[in-house]
Amino acid sequence: MSTLDNNDSENPEHMDRLKLFSALGSETRLRMLQKLTEGEMHISELARELSISVPVAAKHANILEAADLIQRKVYGKTHVLQLNNKNIFNALDIFAPSRTVEVQKGATLLEALKKAAVVEVKNVHGQDNIVSTNGEDGFFIYEVDGEFSDQNVNEFRFDREATVLWKKLEPISILKVNVKFKKE
């Protein structure tokens, strides 16, 4: 059974995904997120910018907040919203294929990866680096049980069973800078 078929309402990870994709399923909420990429905003300012009422903006903000896509700071009666885009990027992890491999205790991450995928290793400055996974060239990083490691794939050894998220670094814009010349 795939994780998409899992309707177990007791599964918190499944419920978080439902909240996330439900939150992203509204054009108004997507417009709110787009506006918040410009910086934090008062909820009334955001409502004005989107030509919606403050109560409607508040309703949508509650949904985005429940999905952990925004953060709210309250100063008296003023509510300031701020983007939390980490969760947007993590949402894509659901689409990664999953493999289970068996290795001996003490096996390296490289040994485990070779059982799960076709990897091409290149020695760069005396260090083995994976330069291709299943035919996709690029730069790769990994998390073990949700934690990044500073060890390369030949140094990291498993001393317990774990879940590894193997991630290809993709060029994602985190800031757009428009450079203009001063008028003289």
C-alpha positions in Angstrom: 0.0 0.0 0.0 1.4 3.4 -0.9 1.5 6.3 1.5 -1.1 8.0 -0.7 -3.5 5.2 -0.1 -3.1 5.4 3.6 -6.3 6.9 5.0 -5.3 6.2 8.6 -6.6 9.3 10.5 -4.4 8.2 13.4 -1.2 8.8 11.4 0.0 12.3 12.2 2.2 12.5 9.1 -0.7 11.6 6.9 -2.8 14.3 8.6 -0.1 16.9 8.2 0.1 16.1 4.4 -3.7 16.5 4.2 -3.5 19.9 5.9 -0.7 21.0 3.7 -2.2 20.0 0.3 -5.6 21.3 1.4 -4.0 24.6 2.3 -2.3 24.8 -1.1 -5.6 24.0 -2.9 -7.0 27.5 -2.7 -6.1 30.3 -5.2 -6.7 32.9 -2.4 -4.2 31.1 -0.1 -1.7 30.8 -2.9 -2.0 34.5 -3.5 -1.5 35.1 0.2 1.7 33.0 0.2 2.9 34.9 -2.9 2.4 38.2 -1.2 4.1 37.0 2.0 7.2 36.2 -0.1 7.8 39.9 -0.1 8.0 40.0 3.6 5.9 39.9 6.8 2.5 41.8 6.6 -0.3 42.8 8.9 -3.3 40.7 8.2 -5.4 43.8 7.4 -2.7 45.0 4.9 -2.7 41.5 3.3 -6.5 41.6 3.0 -6.3 45.1 1.4 -3.6 43.9 -1.1 -5.7 40.9 -2.1 -9.0 42.9 -2.2 -10.7 40.6 0.4 -12.2 41.3 3.8 -10.1 40.9 7.0 -12.4 38.1 8.3 -11.9 36.2 5.0 -8.1 36.8 5.2 -8.1 35.6 8.8 -10.0 32.4 7.8 -7.4 31.6 5.1 -4.6 32.6 7.5 -5.8 30.1 10.0 -5.7 27.3 7.4 -2.2 28.3 6.3 -1.1 28.5 9.9 -2.5 25.0 10.7 -0.5 23.6 7.7 2.6 25.3 9.2 3.0 27.4 6.0 2.9 30.7 7.8 3.8 32.0 11.3 1.7 34.6 13.2 3.0 37.1 15.6 0.4 38.9 17.8 1.0 42.4 19.1 -2.1 43.3 21.0 -4.9 43.3 18.4 -2.4 43.4 15.5 -1.6 40.1 13.7 1.5 40.0 11.6 2.0 37.1 9.2 5.2 35.7 7.9 6.0 32.9 5.4 7.4 29.6 6.7 8.5 28.1 3.3 10.4 25.2 4.7 7.2 23.2 4.9 6.5 23.9 1.2 9.7 22.3 0.2 9.3 19.4 2.5 5.9 18.7 1.0 7.6 17.4 -2.1 9.2 14.6 -0.2 6.0 12.6 -0.5 6.7 12.1 -4.2 10.1 10.4 -3.7 10.2 6.7 -4.4 10.9 4.5 -1.3 13.2 1.5 -1.1 14.0 -0.8 1.7 17.5 -2.3 1.8 19.3 -4.7 4.3 22.9 -4.0 5.3 25.2 -5.2 8.0 25.5 -3.1 11.1 28.4 -0.7 10.5 27.8 -0.5 6.7 28.4 2.9 5.1 25.8 5.0 3.5 27.4 4.5 0.1 26.9 0.7 0.5 23.3 1.2 1.4 22.7 3.6 -1.5 24.3 1.2 -4.0 21.6 -1.4 -3.0 18.8 1.2 -3.6 19.9 3.0 -6.7 22.5 3.2 -9.5 25.1 5.7 -8.2 28.1 7.1 -9.9 31.0 8.0 -7.6 33.8 10.4 -8.4 36.8 11.1 -6.3 37.1 14.9 -5.8 40.1 16.1 -3.8 40.6 12.7 -2.2 36.9 12.4 -1.2 34.3 10.1 -2.8 31.3 12.1 -3.9 28.2 10.8 -5.6 27.8 12.7 -8.9 24.8 10.8 -10.3 21.9 8.9 -8.8 19.8 6.8 -11.2 21.2 8.7 -14.1 20.4 12.2 -12.7 23.6 14.2 -12.4 23.9 16.8 -9.7 24.9 17.7 -6.2 23.4 15.6 -3.4 22.9 15.8 0.4 21.3 13.5 2.8 19.4 13.4 6.1 19.4 10.5 8.5 16.2 10.4 10.6 15.6 14.0 9.9 19.2 15.2 10.7 21.8 16.5 8.2 25.2 14.9 8.6 28.6 16.5 7.9 30.1 13.1 6.9 30.5 12.0 3.3 28.9 8.8 2.1 31.9 6.7 2.8 32.4 8.0 6.4 28.8 7.7 7.6 28.2 4.3 9.2 25.0 2.8 10.4 24.9 1.8 14.0 21.1 1.5 14.1 18.3 1.1 11.6 17.4 4.5 10.1 15.6 6.3 7.3 17.7 8.2 4.9 16.3 11.0 2.7 18.7 11.3 -0.3 18.2 14.8 -1.8 19.3 16.3 -5.0 20.1 20.0 -4.7 17.9 21.8 -7.2 18.3 25.5 -8.0 15.4 27.0 -6.1 15.1 30.8 -5.8 15.1 32.0 -2.3 15.6 35.7 -3.2 15.0 37.7 -6.4 17.0 40.8 -6.6 16.1 43.5 -9.2 19.1 45.6 -9.8 18.4 49.1 -11.1 20.7 52.0 -11.9 20.5 55.3 -10.1 19.3 58.2 -12.1 22.0 60.8 -12.5 
